[in-house]
Amino acid sequence: MQQFITGGQTLKELEAELFWMLQKTYGEMLQQVLEWLDEELAKQRDKKRYYLKDKRTVQIQTLFGEVEVRRNYYLDREKGVYTCLLDAFLGFDGAKGVSPLLEETAMELAVTGPSYRQAAEALEKMVGYAVMSHETIRQLILQATVDKHRPMERTQQVLFVEADGLYVKRQRSRRKGKEEKILAVHQGWKVNGKRVSLVGKRHYVHDTNEPVWEGLETFLIEEYGYDPTRDWVVINGDGAAWITACREYFGERAFFQLDRFHVAREIRECLKDHPRYRTIQKKLALFDEKGLLTELHSAVGTLGEEKKEKQLEGLIQRIESMP
């Protein structure tokens, strides 16, 4: 392979060194401009209102690398709070330490690319260092205003997710079995006479090291054009901790419901010989949650087996804490 060599360096090495030098030079220029602006604001401020307390240093992550700026820190006598006039003038949140342009670049990479992880990797290659994690970029997207996202030429969609774990034994192996996390996704259902079929059904089997809901979100983006700022996700599953964690991951854009199949199975296991069993079944079939809980509470202490009593108490707790 031919190499362009100057002083023993390849062209690639020279490009990398030049990029670093330019990045450092522009970073220093940005620092000087910001500190000059801060001094100008200090001269022009209302001195009766803004009392200069001291100087504070902030590290700002920018497209030119990390820039350290010392700026004036004031007491706003009118509002009774401390502030930096430079931050307010630039529309910059000094506590976050990330420049607005860098944030917008990260979001642009995320909404035009396949995943948040790849956006974080592309940003790292662009600026030369790991400036932002994929989860930070995801949170920026969720908190941003609509005009920063891709044009919305389609209507809002609701995606339905059925989540469950399947324990798989390993034959002829000393390794223990493993629970495979399997999620079925669809866009709703349509009725054809007496038959009901799911629309746009896909299956996601989680087989990576990333968190399961992060993996599913990437799958939804790729398969359904899912937009986390606009679309809704309805998740159905049992009370397993990994399934109910979807509420923390998706936040207000998701709704979790306790799977009725598992509820019905536990009711049968606990109460199939109970005199109120048929009544309890009817309450479940009618989606009468209040009536169902009343019946279950009335059955506590009447089962005669400690194991079933504990199972019933756990079932009641799950229904009360999960819709």
Secondary structure in CASP SS format (residue, H / E / C, confidence):
PFRMAT SS
TARGET T0000
AUTHOR 0000-0000-0000
METHOD secondary structure of the structure
MODEL  1
M C 1.00
Q C 1.00
Q C 1.00
F C 1.00
I C 1.00
T E 1.00
G C 1.00
G C 1.00
Q E 1.00
T C 1.00
L H 1.00
K H 1.00
E H 1.00
L H 1.00
E H 1.00
A H 1.00
E H 1.00
L H 1.00
F H 1.00
W H 1.00
M H 1.00
L H 1.00
Q H 1.00
K H 1.00
T H 1.00
Y H 1.00
G H 1.00
E H 1.00
M H 1.00
L H 1.00
Q H 1.00
Q H 1.00
V H 1.00
L H 1.00
E H 1.00
W H 1.00
L H 1.00
D H 1.00
E H 1.00
E H 1.00
L H 1.00
A H 1.00
K H 1.00
Q H 1.00
R C 1.00
D C 1.00
K C 1.00
K C 1.00
R C 1.00
Y E 1.00
Y E 1.00
L E 1.00
K E 1.00
D E 1.00
K E 1.00
R E 1.00
T E 1.00
V E 1.00
Q E 1.00
I E 1.00
Q E 1.00
T E 1.00
L C 1.00
F C 1.00
G E 1.00
E E 1.00
V E 1.00
E E 1.00
V E 1.00
R E 1.00
R E 1.00
N E 1.00
Y E 1.00
Y E 1.00
L E 1.00
D E 1.00
R C 1.00
E C 1.00
K C 1.00
G C 1.00
V E 1.00
Y E 1.00
T E 1.00
C C 1.00
L H 1.00
L H 1.00
D H 1.00
A H 1.00
F H 1.00
L H 1.00
G C 1.00
F C 1.00
D C 1.00
G C 1.00
A C 1.00
K C 1.00
G C 1.00
V E 1.00
S C 1.00
P H 1.00
L H 1.00
L H 1.00
E H 1.00
E H 1.00
T H 1.00
A H 1.00
M H 1.00
E H 1.00
L H 1.00
A H 1.00
V H 1.00
T H 1.00
G C 1.00
P C 1.00
S C 1.00
Y H 1.00
R H 1.00
Q H 1.00
A H 1.00
A H 1.00
E H 1.00
A H 1.00
L H 1.00
E H 1.00
K H 1.00
M H 1.00
V H 1.00
G C 1.00
Y C 1.00
A C 1.00
V C 1.00
M C 1.00
S C 1.00
H H 1.00
E H 1.00
T H 1.00
I H 1.00
R H 1.00
Q H 1.00
L H 1.00
I H 1.00
L H 1.00
Q H 1.00
A C 1.00
T C 1.00
V H 1.00
D H 1.00
K H 1.00
H C 1.00
R C 1.00
P C 1.00
M C 1.00
E C 1.00
R C 1.00
T C 1.00
Q C 1.00
Q C 1.00
V E 1.00
L E 1.00
F E 1.00
V E 1.00
E E 1.00
A E 1.00
D E 1.00
G E 1.00
L E 1.00
Y E 1.00
V E 1.00
K C 1.00
R C 1.00
Q C 1.00
R C 1.00
S C 1.00
R C 1.00
R C 1.00
K C 1.00
G C 1.00
K E 1.00
E E 1.00
E E 1.00
K E 1.00
I E 1.00
L E 1.00
A E 1.00
V E 1.00
H E 1.00
Q C 1.00
G C 1.00
W E 1.00
K E 1.00
V E 1.00
N E 1.00
G C 1.00
K C 1.00
R E 1.00
V E 1.00
S E 1.00
L E 1.00
V C 1.00
G C 1.00
K C 1.00
R E 1.00
H E 1.00
Y E 1.00
V E 1.00
H E 1.00
D C 1.00
T C 1.00
N C 1.00
E C 1.00
P C 1.00
V H 1.00
W H 1.00
E H 1.00
G H 1.00
L H 1.00
E H 1.00
T H 1.00
F H 1.00
L H 1.00
I H 1.00
E H 1.00
E H 1.00
Y H 1.00
G C 1.00
Y C 1.00
D C 1.00
P C 1.00
T C 1.00
R C 1.00
D C 1.00
W E 1.00
V E 1.00
V E 1.00
I E 1.00
N E 1.00
G E 1.00
D C 1.00
G C 1.00
A C 1.00
A H 1.00
W H 1.00
I H 1.00
T H 1.00
A C 1.00
C H 1.00
R H 1.00
E H 1.00
Y H 1.00
F H 1.00
G H 1.00
E H 1.00
R H 1.00
A E 1.00
F E 1.00
F E 1.00
Q E 1.00
L E 1.00
D C 1.00
R H 1.00
F H 1.00
H H 1.00
V H 1.00
A H 1.00
R H 1.00
E H 1.00
I H 1.00
R H 1.00
E H 1.00
C H 1.00
L H 1.00
K C 1.00
D C 1.00
H C 1.00
P C 1.00
R C 1.00
Y H 1.00
R H 1.00
T H 1.00
I H 1.00
Q H 1.00
K H 1.00
K H 1.00
L H 1.00
A H 1.00
L C 1.00
F C 1.00
D C 1.00
E H 1.00
K H 1.00
G H 1.00
L H 1.00
L H 1.00
T H 1.00
E H 1.00
L H 1.00
H H 1.00
S H 1.00
A H 1.00
V C 1.00
G C 1.00
T C 1.00
L C 1.00
G C 1.00
E C 1.00
E H 1.00
K H 1.00
K H 1.00
E H 1.00
K H 1.00
Q H 1.00
L H 1.00
E H 1.00
G H 1.00
L H 1.00
I H 1.00
Q H 1.00
R H 1.00
I H 1.00
E H 1.00
S H 1.00
M C 1.00
P C 1.00
END
